[in-house]
Amino acid sequence: MNNKTLATEIILLGFSNDLRTNICLFPIFLIIYVFSVVGNCLIICVIILNSPLHTPMYFFLVNLSFIDLCYSSSAIPKLLVDLLSTHRTISVLGCLIQFKVLLLVAGSECQLLAIMAYDRYNAICRPLHYHVLMRWSVCFYLVAFVWIFSFVSIIMPSFVMPIIVCYPNKVNHFMCEVLSVLKLSCDDTSVQKLVIFSVGLFAIVLPFLLIIVSYISIISTVLKIRAARRSRAFSTCTSHITVVVTYFGTAMITFLTPPSMETLNLDKYVSIFYVIISPMLNPVIYSLNNREVKKALIKTLLVCLTQI
């Protein structure tokens, strides 16, 4: 500590130092961001404006779209500015705020996807008790639990073990990802890495296991019903399964990869999928695979067009 200089800002190296490459990347990420914002806002508005969609499943989908909005908006605007800039810096405070927000949103999405699996389990395996088990008060408590649990289990440890950044202050990433920022710490970070790995097991693997258990029960129940009703039961789960595989697969690669297997650019390119691509794809997945959402979307668009 005495022989090192504390940094006041952090340099984000991004994807390339070549301005022409960054100019080519700019419209790609801009289109993705606009599509993500418009798509998630559209999902939220369609569900709110259509009373037939006022059910627990779509209530959780509204929260998922809100989380995706927070996800993409916490990283992409800064990335777009840096792509057209030669001075890609962010203050240490701003960097710490960014990665805390990203951690909170990431943890909340993991818990919410597990709750959505629980909702599908109750709807398919316990249909007679569904309206009691998933009444509105329970849904609100579950969403509150998602945010409170994520803050306590993921954000609180970062306050107990703050990161003090020293020079060299360059991060090989397009955003302040916690594992990349840790490499700039003045102190030994072995304890922090162990805590991150442990929290990752608790906040990522445990919800994933709950999702697997829920779908094992769902599949065993669906196989016992008639073939005519079987496809309808599965259709309510395909969107959720697609999102779970996309999100949890990339998140596990990032946060649960042992240090010995880390490569120079693995975190940077894998994080593109769960921070940038996933928030854009989720509205598409749920609108294309869900007949009720497509019907409500068309109805809402027709109403808007007739009023113009």
Secondary structure as a PSIPRED ss2 file (coil, helix, strand):
# PSIPRED VFORMAT (PSIPRED V4.0)

   1 M C   1.000  0.000  0.000
   2 N C   1.000  0.000  0.000
   3 N C   1.000  0.000  0.000
   4 K C   1.000  0.000  0.000
   5 T C   1.000  0.000  0.000
   6 L E   0.000  0.000  1.000
   7 A C   1.000  0.000  0.000
   8 T C   1.000  0.000  0.000
   9 E E   0.000  0.000  1.000
  10 I E   0.000  0.000  1.000
  11 I E   0.000  0.000  1.000
  12 L E   0.000  0.000  1.000
  13 L C   1.000  0.000  0.000
  14 G C   1.000  0.000  0.000
  15 F C   1.000  0.000  0.000
  16 S C   1.000  0.000  0.000
  17 N C   1.000  0.000  0.000
  18 D C   1.000  0.000  0.000
  19 L H   0.000  1.000  0.000
  20 R H   0.000  1.000  0.000
  21 T H   0.000  1.000  0.000
  22 N H   0.000  1.000  0.000
  23 I H   0.000  1.000  0.000
  24 C H   0.000  1.000  0.000
  25 L H   0.000  1.000  0.000
  26 F H   0.000  1.000  0.000
  27 P H   0.000  1.000  0.000
  28 I H   0.000  1.000  0.000
  29 F H   0.000  1.000  0.000
  30 L H   0.000  1.000  0.000
  31 I H   0.000  1.000  0.000
  32 I H   0.000  1.000  0.000
  33 Y H   0.000  1.000  0.000
  34 V H   0.000  1.000  0.000
  35 F H   0.000  1.000  0.000
  36 S H   0.000  1.000  0.000
  37 V H   0.000  1.000  0.000
  38 V H   0.000  1.000  0.000
  39 G H   0.000  1.000  0.000
  40 N H   0.000  1.000  0.000
  41 C H   0.000  1.000  0.000
  42 L H   0.000  1.000  0.000
  43 I H   0.000  1.000  0.000
  44 I H   0.000  1.000  0.000
  45 C H   0.000  1.000  0.000
  46 V H   0.000  1.000  0.000
  47 I H   0.000  1.000  0.000
  48 I H   0.000  1.000  0.000
  49 L H   0.000  1.000  0.000
  50 N C   1.000  0.000  0.000
  51 S H   0.000  1.000  0.000
  52 P H   0.000  1.000  0.000
  53 L H   0.000  1.000  0.000
  54 H C   1.000  0.000  0.000
  55 T C   1.000  0.000  0.000
  56 P H   0.000  1.000  0.000
  57 M H   0.000  1.000  0.000
  58 Y H   0.000  1.000  0.000
  59 F H   0.000  1.000  0.000
  60 F H   0.000  1.000  0.000
  61 L H   0.000  1.000  0.000
  62 V H   0.000  1.000  0.000
  63 N H   0.000  1.000  0.000
  64 L H   0.000  1.000  0.000
  65 S H   0.000  1.000  0.000
  66 F H   0.000  1.000  0.000
  67 I H   0.000  1.000  0.000
  68 D H   0.000  1.000  0.000
  69 L H   0.000  1.000  0.000
  70 C H   0.000  1.000  0.000
  71 Y H   0.000  1.000  0.000
  72 S H   0.000  1.000  0.000
  73 S H   0.000  1.000  0.000
  74 S H   0.000  1.000  0.000
  75 A H   0.000  1.000  0.000
  76 I H   0.000  1.000  0.000
  77 P H   0.000  1.000  0.000
  78 K H   0.000  1.000  0.000
  79 L H   0.000  1.000  0.000
  80 L H   0.000  1.000  0.000
  81 V H   0.000  1.000  0.000
  82 D H   0.000  1.000  0.000
  83 L H   0.000  1.000  0.000
  84 L C   1.000  0.000  0.000
  85 S C   1.000  0.000  0.000
  86 T C   1.000  0.000  0.000
  87 H C   1.000  0.000  0.000
  88 R C   1.000  0.000  0.000
  89 T E   0.000  0.000  1.000
  90 I E   0.000  0.000  1.000
  91 S E   0.000  0.000  1.000
  92 V H   0.000  1.000  0.000
  93 L H   0.000  1.000  0.000
  94 G H   0.000  1.000  0.000
  95 C H   0.000  1.000  0.000
  96 L H   0.000  1.000  0.000
  97 I H   0.000  1.000  0.000
  98 Q H   0.000  1.000  0.000
  99 F H   0.000  1.000  0.000
 100 K H   0.000  1.000  0.000
 101 V H   0.000  1.000  0.000
 102 L H   0.000  1.000  0.000
 103 L H   0.000  1.000  0.000
 104 L H   0.000  1.000  0.000
 105 V H   0.000  1.000  0.000
 106 A H   0.000  1.000  0.000
 107 G H   0.000  1.000  0.000
 108 S H   0.000  1.000  0.000
 109 E H   0.000  1.000  0.000
 110 C H   0.000  1.000  0.000
 111 Q H   0.000  1.000  0.000
 112 L H   0.000  1.000  0.000
 113 L H   0.000  1.000  0.000
 114 A H   0.000  1.000  0.000
 115 I H   0.000  1.000  0.000
 116 M H   0.000  1.000  0.000
 117 A H   0.000  1.000  0.000
 118 Y H   0.000  1.000  0.000
 119 D H   0.000  1.000  0.000
 120 R H   0.000  1.000  0.000
 121 Y H   0.000  1.000  0.000
 122 N H   0.000  1.000  0.000
 123 A H   0.000  1.000  0.000
 124 I H   0.000  1.000  0.000
 125 C H   0.000  1.000  0.000
 126 R C   1.000  0.000  0.000
 127 P H   0.000  1.000  0.000
 128 L H   0.000  1.000  0.000
 129 H H   0.000  1.000  0.000
 130 Y H   0.000  1.000  0.000
 131 H H   0.000  1.000  0.000
 132 V H   0.000  1.000  0.000
 133 L H   0.000  1.000  0.000
 134 M C   1.000  0.000  0.000
 135 R C   1.000  0.000  0.000
 136 W H   0.000  1.000  0.000
 137 S H   0.000  1.000  0.000
 138 V H   0.000  1.000  0.000
 139 C H   0.000  1.000  0.000
 140 F H   0.000  1.000  0.000
 141 Y H   0.000  1.000  0.000
 142 L H   0.000  1.000  0.000
 143 V H   0.000  1.000  0.000
 144 A H   0.000  1.000  0.000
 145 F H   0.000  1.000  0.000
 146 V H   0.000  1.000  0.000
 147 W H   0.000  1.000  0.000
 148 I H   0.000  1.000  0.000
 149 F H   0.000  1.000  0.000
 150 S H   0.000  1.000  0.000
 151 F H   0.000  1.000  0.000
 152 V H   0.000  1.000  0.000
 153 S H   0.000  1.000  0.000
 154 I H   0.000  1.000  0.000
 155 I H   0.000  1.000  0.000
 156 M H   0.000  1.000  0.000
 157 P H   0.000  1.000  0.000
 158 S H   0.000  1.000  0.000
 159 F H   0.000  1.000  0.000
 160 V H   0.000  1.000  0.000
 161 M C   1.000  0.000  0.000
 162 P C   1.000  0.000  0.000
 163 I C   1.000  0.000  0.000
 164 I C   1.000  0.000  0.000
 165 V E   0.000  0.000  1.000
 166 C E   0.000  0.000  1.000
 167 Y C   1.000  0.000  0.000
 168 P C   1.000  0.000  0.000
 169 N C   1.000  0.000  0.000
 170 K E   0.000  0.000  1.000
 171 V E   0.000  0.000  1.000
 172 N C   1.000  0.000  0.000
 173 H C   1.000  0.000  0.000
 174 F C   1.000  0.000  0.000
 175 M C   1.000  0.000  0.000
 176 C C   1.000  0.000  0.000
 177 E C   1.000  0.000  0.000
 178 V H   0.000  1.000  0.000
 179 L H   0.000  1.000  0.000
 180 S H   0.000  1.000  0.000
 181 V H   0.000  1.000  0.000
 182 L H   0.000  1.000  0.000
 183 K C   1.000  0.000  0.000
 184 L C   1.000  0.000  0.000
 185 S E   0.000  0.000  1.000
 186 C C   1.000  0.000  0.000
 187 D C   1.000  0.000  0.000
 188 D C   1.000  0.000  0.000
 189 T C   1.000  0.000  0.000
 190 S H   0.000  1.000  0.000
 191 V H   0.000  1.000  0.000
 192 Q H   0.000  1.000  0.000
 193 K H   0.000  1.000  0.000
 194 L H   0.000  1.000  0.000
 195 V H   0.000  1.000  0.000
 196 I H   0.000  1.000  0.000
 197 F H   0.000  1.000  0.000
 198 S H   0.000  1.000  0.000
 199 V H   0.000  1.000  0.000
 200 G H   0.000  1.000  0.000
 201 L H   0.000  1.000  0.000
 202 F H   0.000  1.000  0.000
 203 A H   0.000  1.000  0.000
 204 I H   0.000  1.000  0.000
 205 V H   0.000  1.000  0.000
 206 L H   0.000  1.000  0.000
 207 P H   0.000  1.000  0.000
 208 F H   0.000  1.000  0.000
 209 L H   0.000  1.000  0.000
 210 L H   0.000  1.000  0.000
 211 I H   0.000  1.000  0.000
 212 I H   0.000  1.000  0.000
 213 V H   0.000  1.000  0.000
 214 S H   0.000  1.000  0.000
 215 Y H   0.000  1.000  0.000
 216 I H   0.000  1.000  0.000
 217 S H   0.000  1.000  0.000
 218 I H   0.000  1.000  0.000
 219 I H   0.000  1.000  0.000
 220 S H   0.000  1.000  0.000
 221 T H   0.000  1.000  0.000
 222 V H   0.000  1.000  0.000
 223 L C   1.000  0.000  0.000
 224 K C   1.000  0.000  0.000
 225 I C   1.000  0.000  0.000
 226 R C   1.000  0.000  0.000
 227 A H   0.000  1.000  0.000
 228 A H   0.000  1.000  0.000
 229 R H   0.000  1.000  0.000
 230 R H   0.000  1.000  0.000
 231 S H   0.000  1.000  0.000
 232 R H   0.000  1.000  0.000
 233 A H   0.000  1.000  0.000
 234 F H   0.000  1.000  0.000
 235 S H   0.000  1.000  0.000
 236 T H   0.000  1.000  0.000
 237 C H   0.000  1.000  0.000
 238 T H   0.000  1.000  0.000
 239 S H   0.000  1.000  0.000
 240 H H   0.000  1.000  0.000
 241 I H   0.000  1.000  0.000
 242 T H   0.000  1.000  0.000
 243 V H   0.000  1.000  0.000
 244 V H   0.000  1.000  0.000
 245 V H   0.000  1.000  0.000
 246 T H   0.000  1.000  0.000
 247 Y H   0.000  1.000  0.000
 248 F H   0.000  1.000  0.000
 249 G H   0.000  1.000  0.000
 250 T H   0.000  1.000  0.000
 251 A H   0.000  1.000  0.000
 252 M H   0.000  1.000  0.000
 253 I H   0.000  1.000  0.000
 254 T H   0.000  1.000  0.000
 255 F H   0.000  1.000  0.000
 256 L C   1.000  0.000  0.000
 257 T C   1.000  0.000  0.000
 258 P C   1.000  0.000  0.000
 259 P H   0.000  1.000  0.000
 260 S H   0.000  1.000  0.000
 261 M H   0.000  1.000  0.000
 262 E C   1.000  0.000  0.000
 263 T C   1.000  0.000  0.000
 264 L C   1.000  0.000  0.000
 265 N C   1.000  0.000  0.000
 266 L H   0.000  1.000  0.000
 267 D H   0.000  1.000  0.000
 268 K H   0.000  1.000  0.000
 269 Y H   0.000  1.000  0.000
 270 V H   0.000  1.000  0.000
 271 S H   0.000  1.000  0.000
 272 I H   0.000  1.000  0.000
 273 F H   0.000  1.000  0.000
 274 Y H   0.000  1.000  0.000
 275 V H   0.000  1.000  0.000
 276 I H   0.000  1.000  0.000
 277 I H   0.000  1.000  0.000
 278 S H   0.000  1.000  0.000
 279 P H   0.000  1.000  0.000
 280 M H   0.000  1.000  0.000
 281 L H   0.000  1.000  0.000
 282 N H   0.000  1.000  0.000
 283 P H   0.000  1.000  0.000
 284 V H   0.000  1.000  0.000
 285 I H   0.000  1.000  0.000
 286 Y H   0.000  1.000  0.000
 287 S H   0.000  1.000  0.000
 288 L H   0.000  1.000  0.000
 289 N H   0.000  1.000  0.000
 290 N C   1.000  0.000  0.000
 291 R H   0.000  1.000  0.000
 292 E H   0.000  1.000  0.000
 293 V H   0.000  1.000  0.000
 294 K H   0.000  1.000  0.000
 295 K H   0.000  1.000  0.000
 296 A H   0.000  1.000  0.000
 297 L H   0.000  1.000  0.000
 298 I H   0.000  1.000  0.000
 299 K H   0.000  1.000  0.000
 300 T H   0.000  1.000  0.000
 301 L H   0.000  1.000  0.000
 302 L H   0.000  1.000  0.000
 303 V H   0.000  1.000  0.000
 304 C H   0.000  1.000  0.000
 305 L H   0.000  1.000  0.000
 306 T H   0.000  1.000  0.000
 307 Q H   0.000  1.000  0.000
 308 I C   1.000  0.000  0.000
